[in-house]
């Protein structure tokens, strides 16, 4: 009887994985429209699933932007997948689980300067 109890306890402990083990943290520029979003990191571009966290991120980012052309930089945790989707055509997709940070590029001038004066 003790062996059965021990086996059940061991199965429960090993079977319950921490869900954060599958989460990946990504930093990059976030671009969103009404029903679509993309996260561009240094190495990759991810289509973003429009879940509740993505809609929250859109709302919070919109509140911080002063111009529609401002770049929104984010740090997110989520699950990366390559599953096929009707709307998202990017190979890699991100399902956002947590919004870590949102910031706007505050550089005063984004003009390319050639030469010297």
C-alpha angles and dihedrals in degrees: 000000000000089000092056091050091048091048092051092048092048091048092051093049095047094039095054105076121183106255091218089069090078095048121104125200115224132182124196150099116313121209121185140176131179098294105002137064138180131195115206116195126180091271109023147027119226129194109223124226109231099236127146092277092052091051089049090050091050091052095047093045092049090055091055098046119091094186130030090234095059114116116239115213117201142178112209141174119215150123119282117213140171096206117139117258132185095224105030111067097175113111093231121048133190126215103198115224101166137017108217101174144347125198139166125224103252098187108141096219129024094184122132110234118205122195129349133283 
